[in-house]
Amino acid sequence: MPSRSRSHLLAAGALVAWLAQPAFAQIPLGAVGPNFTKTQVGGGAVSLSQYTGKVVVLFLLGYS
């Protein structure tokens, strides 16, 4: 593999690794999360406020 191709591959890999860093919310542990509404996979909307007073575990994938 030519040196130039290898350096481009390494640069691209570094960029992907940097972009894949997890996003950390600036919400303190135990605080009430901000309300949001999203579309469910099967259709229909769901809001965080529907679960007031309950423990909610969010599993968010990298889809937009």
Rosetta silent file (secondary structure, phi, psi, omega in degrees, C-alpha in Angstrom):
SEQUENCE: MPSRSRSHLLAAGALVAWLAQPAFAQIPLGAVGPNFTKTQVGGGAVSLSQYTGKVVVLFLLGYS
SCORE:     score description
SCORE:     0.000 S_00000001
   1 L     0.000  128.676  178.348    0.000    0.000    0.000 S_00000001
   2 L   -60.972  151.305 -177.767    1.491    3.389   -0.935 S_00000001
   3 H   -58.968  -39.006 -178.768    2.425    5.684    1.927 S_00000001
   4 H   -65.088  -42.398  178.726   -0.069    8.337    0.835 S_00000001
   5 H   -64.263  -38.730  179.696   -3.003    5.877    0.834 S_00000001
   6 H   -65.193  -41.636 -179.910   -2.004    4.608    4.263 S_00000001
   7 H   -67.468  -36.456  176.457   -1.909    8.122    5.713 S_00000001
   8 H   -65.903  -39.540  179.298   -5.348    8.896    4.250 S_00000001
   9 H   -65.069  -42.616  178.053   -6.687    5.676    5.716 S_00000001
  10 H   -65.236  -40.131  178.345   -5.247    6.521    9.141 S_00000001
  11 H   -64.318  -42.211  178.871   -6.648   10.055    8.979 S_00000001
  12 H   -64.713  -40.848  178.245  -10.088    8.736    8.036 S_00000001
  13 H   -63.511  -40.335  177.882   -9.932    6.188   10.876 S_00000001
  14 H   -64.643  -39.524  178.396   -8.979    8.892   13.367 S_00000001
  15 H   -64.209  -44.206  178.799  -11.883   11.058   12.197 S_00000001
  16 H   -62.645  -43.042  179.217  -14.350    8.181   12.556 S_00000001
  17 H   -62.585  -40.347  179.318  -13.017    7.386   16.040 S_00000001
  18 H   -66.991  -41.509 -179.690  -13.341   11.040   17.069 S_00000001
  19 H   -70.219  -21.918 -177.805  -16.896   11.303   15.705 S_00000001
  20 L   -85.091    2.108  179.431  -17.890    8.089   17.493 S_00000001
  21 L   -60.889  139.197  179.882  -17.202    9.565   20.935 S_00000001
  22 L   -66.346  148.234  176.452  -20.249    9.267   23.192 S_00000001
  23 L   -91.826  128.083 -179.721  -22.307   12.374   23.844 S_00000001
  24 L  -105.541  126.897  178.401  -22.631   13.164   27.523 S_00000001
  25 L   -73.247  147.752  178.774  -25.705   15.002   28.740 S_00000001
  26 L   -96.949   44.336  179.613  -25.155   17.901   31.083 S_00000001
  27 L  -111.128  122.628 -178.825  -27.952   16.778   33.399 S_00000001
  28 L   -63.134  148.431  177.473  -26.937   16.009   36.998 S_00000001
  29 L   -56.278  130.463  179.177  -27.617   12.525   38.340 S_00000001
  30 L    88.584   -6.808  179.721  -31.086   12.365   39.876 S_00000001
  31 L   -78.614  159.790  176.476  -32.334   15.505   38.108 S_00000001
  32 L   -76.931  128.533 -179.901  -35.536   15.573   36.100 S_00000001
  33 L   -74.494  155.570  178.557  -34.780   15.153   32.407 S_00000001
  34 L   -69.294  143.474  179.698  -36.074   17.628   29.841 S_00000001
  35 L   -70.984  144.278  173.906  -39.335   16.669   28.181 S_00000001
  36 L  -151.207  159.622  177.413  -39.217   15.528   24.569 S_00000001
  37 E  -126.919  131.196  179.457  -41.517   13.828   22.094 S_00000001
  38 E  -134.193  161.045  176.727  -40.319   11.276   19.544 S_00000001
  39 E   -86.670  131.936  178.274  -41.885    8.917   17.023 S_00000001
  40 L   -73.858  161.863  179.872  -41.881    5.269   18.053 S_00000001
  41 L   -58.610  -41.955 -178.747  -40.511    2.581   15.748 S_00000001
  42 L   -83.923    2.757 -177.510  -44.023    1.237   15.079 S_00000001
  43 L   101.390  161.171 -177.879  -45.485    4.723   14.580 S_00000001
  44 L    88.338  156.113 -177.147  -47.181    7.125   16.937 S_00000001
  45 E  -101.170  150.367  175.109  -45.618    9.669   19.260 S_00000001
  46 E  -137.126  138.606  179.572  -44.378    9.171   22.800 S_00000001
  47 E  -116.398  147.428  177.184  -43.365   11.878   25.290 S_00000001
  48 H   -62.048  -32.919 -178.731  -41.133   11.580   28.310 S_00000001
  49 H   -63.851  -17.296  176.972  -43.800   13.393   30.332 S_00000001
  50 H   -66.577  -18.165 -175.168  -46.073   10.351   29.895 S_00000001
  51 H  -112.287   27.397  178.675  -43.837    8.542   32.378 S_00000001
  52 L   -57.359  131.689  179.069  -43.754   11.133   35.171 S_00000001
  53 L    86.772   -1.068  179.960  -43.053    9.455   38.508 S_00000001
  54 L  -115.881  156.268  175.081  -41.653    6.284   36.894 S_00000001
  55 L   -79.252  130.467 -178.602  -38.111    5.136   36.293 S_00000001
  56 L  -122.713  130.339  174.450  -37.263    5.446   32.598 S_00000001
  57 L  -112.485  121.331 -179.505  -34.303    3.831   30.866 S_00000001
  58 L  -100.232  130.696  174.449  -33.550    5.291   27.446 S_00000001
  59 L  -115.984  100.778 -174.669  -31.734    3.249   24.835 S_00000001
  60 L  -104.856  126.438  176.552  -30.818    5.670   22.087 S_00000001
  61 L   -95.633  169.429 -177.046  -29.250    4.502   18.862 S_00000001
  62 L   -80.984   32.162  177.710  -27.355    6.694   16.469 S_00000001
  63 L   -91.287  149.726  177.270  -30.295    7.171   14.144 S_00000001
  64 L  -111.236    0.000    0.000  -31.608   10.566   13.206 S_00000001
